[in-house]
Each structure stands twice: as structure tokens, then as C-alpha cells.
Amino acid sequence: MLRDEVIRIWPELEWIDDADLREKTTRCWERAFELSPLDPADLERIPFTLKVPDCPVSFMAHKRAVVHVARDSARTMASFFSEALTIDMDTVIAGAILADVGKLLEYESDGAGSSRQSARGKYLRHPFTGVSLAMECGLPDPVSHIVATHAGEGNMVARTTEAWIVHHADFMTYEPFVKRLQV
């Protein structure tokens, strides 16, 4: 069953305290798989980005790292800035889990164990398709905002605190593969 597969690849769903938000986040991933040529097993094999030739990190390894980094960062910030900055942990976690859900519509299998950009992906990057999926599944606007602003497209608008956290968690686990100094 698809739901069981989503829960298997995303044990971090249990970190979302609000049962309704956890359900909608799970449903969003189910819906993405329903519309995608990819299946859950593909995400454990395909590279997390098409921008790094021979990318050595799978989609799921990257995505789960983003969720862990975002949660740990939010916890640290809350412990130091609790009186000055409110952080909604459920929003951070759900947003981090969903940030790249749109890649299921942006990517397709290349038939050789990797992925390539889909026809839709040539027109719409994953922040756009991800927001569409999130809204279809009834996710609250603060979570959709994270999906919309986690990537470079978000540099054109103001971000919430939770969106900044996920944005930086995503880029912390992406840029070393693209921009690291080779010594």
C-alpha cells in the first residue's frame, strides 16, 4: 500500500505533533506518488539533484538530512532566542519534509537507475508543483510558504522564520556538493 511506503521512507512524519498536519503531510506525498512516474524505491536510488554530475547522494538521504538539520537548527534557535523569536516546530518539520515533494513531478526515471528532468519539469520547477500539491492536500499556508520559498525562487519574497530555517538546511546539504573547494 502506498501509504505504508510513504510512512516507511518518512519516519520523521512522527515528529509532527499535530495529527491533522501529519495526515495532510503524508497525504501530500501519497498524492505526489499518484501523479509521478517515480515510486518510493526510486527515491532511495536517484540522485537528489540533477545539477551535480554523478551525484553520490540519493534523494532520500538528502531529504531526510534536511529535515534533521532543520529540526536541530530550530531547536537550537528556540533554546537561545525563545523570548525573542517564535518558531513553530510542526511547521518547520512538515515544511522540510515537503520542500522537495514537487520533484516527483519534475523528475522521471531515465531507465538506467538515475533520473532526468520530465517534460513538466522543463516548465515548472519543484517549488511550483510542490505548492500545488500542498494546496490540493489542504496544507496550511505557512507550510506551503516553506515549499514555495525553500529554493532560489524564494529569494524574491520575504520568508518566515520557519522558511529561513528550512531554506538554510536545504542549502547546507546541497551547496557542499556544488561549490566546495577541492584541495
N, C-alpha and C positions, 0 to 999 in steps of 0.2 A: 504494500500500500504506500502511495506517495507520501502521505502524512508521516508515516513511520520513518521513511527515508529522510525527510526534512528534519525530523527530531533527532535522528541518528547523526546527521552531519553537523547539526547545530545544537550541541548540548548546552551552549550558552543561553539558549532561549529560557532555560530555567532561572537565569539571573534576573529576568524581568518579573518584578513582584506583582504588578497589576495583571490579573488574569486575562482581562479583555485585551490589553495591549499585547500580551504574549500570544494570544489566539490570533489576533489580526496580523502580527508579525509572521507567525507560522503560516497563516493563510496566504500571505503575500508571496512567500517562497513557493508554496504549492501552486499558486496561480502562474507564477513565472515559469515553473517547470511545465505546466499545462500548455503554455504558449511557445515554449522553447524546443528547438531540436536537440538540446542537451539533456542529459539525465544526471542525477546526483553523483553517480560514479564518475562521470566525465569531469566534474569539478575537482575531483581528487587527483586527476591526471593532467588536465590542461594547465598551461601557464596562467598566472594571474594577470599578465599584461601582454599585449601584442607589441608593445614598444621596446621590449628588451629581446634581442635575438637570442634564441636558445635559453630563454628564461628558466632558471633552475628551480623556481618555487611554484608550487601548484596554487590554483585559485583558492582552494580551501585553506591551505597553510597561511597564505597572505590574509585572507578574510578573517580567520579566527585570531591571528596575531593582532589585527586592527582592533577587534573587539576587546581583547585582553589589554592592549596598550591604552585604549580609550577609557576602559573602566578603571584601570590602575591610575591613570592620569587624573581622572575625575575625582577619585577617592583622595588622592594626594592634594589636589587643589582644594577640595572641600575641607580637608583637615587643617589646612593653613589659612584659608580665606572664608571660613564658614559664616562669619558675621558680615562679610563684605560682598560675597558672591554666592548666589543661589544656583545650585546645579541639580537638575532632575536626573537621577541615575537611570531610571527606566527609559527616559528619552535618549540618553547617551547610548545605552546598550541596544535598544531597538534600532536607533539610527545607524549605529555601527554595523549591526547585523544586516541591515537593509541597504547600506550605502551602495553596494555593487550589484544588487538584485537585478538591475536593468541590463547587466552584461549578459544575462541569459537570453536577451533579445538582441544584443549587439554582436554576440559571438555565435559561431556554429562549429561543429567538428570539421576538421579538414580530412578526415578519414584515415589519418596516419597517427592518431594519438595526440594530436595537438588541436589548435583552433585557429580560426581566421575570422575576419570581420564578415558579418552577414550582410545581405542586401539592405536590410533595415538599418543595421549599424553604420552604413555609409551615410545615412541621412540623419540618424538620431543617436547621439551618444547615450551611454547608460544613465547619466543623471536625469535625462528627459524621460526615457522609458521607465526608469525606476520610480519617478514621481507618479507617472501614470498608473503603474501597478499599485503603488501605495495608496493613492486616492481611490482607486477601484475597490481596494480591500478595506476602506474606511479608516485608515490610519490617521491619527491626529496631525494637524498642520505642523506642529513642532518637529515631528519625526520626518514628515515629507520634506520639510525645510532642510534637514540634515542631508537627505538623499540628494536634493537639488543642489546643495552648496558644498558638498564634500570635495569635489574636484575643481579644476580650474574655472569652470563656469561660475562657481560661487564667488570668485574674486570681483565680480561686478556688483555685488549686493552686500548689505550688512548681514553678518552672521550672528546667531545667538551664541551664548557661551557654549552650549552643548554642541553646536555645529563647529565651532572653533576646535573643540577637543577632538571630535571625530576627524575633521579635516587634517589636523596635525598628526594624529595617529596614523591616518592613511598615508600621508606623505613621508612620515618617518620610516614606514615599512616599504616604501616604493622607491624613493629617491636614492638610497644607497646602491640600488641595482642599476640606476641610470646615470648618476652624477658622481659616483665615488672616485676619489683619487686613486689611481693604480700606482702603487710603489713597489 
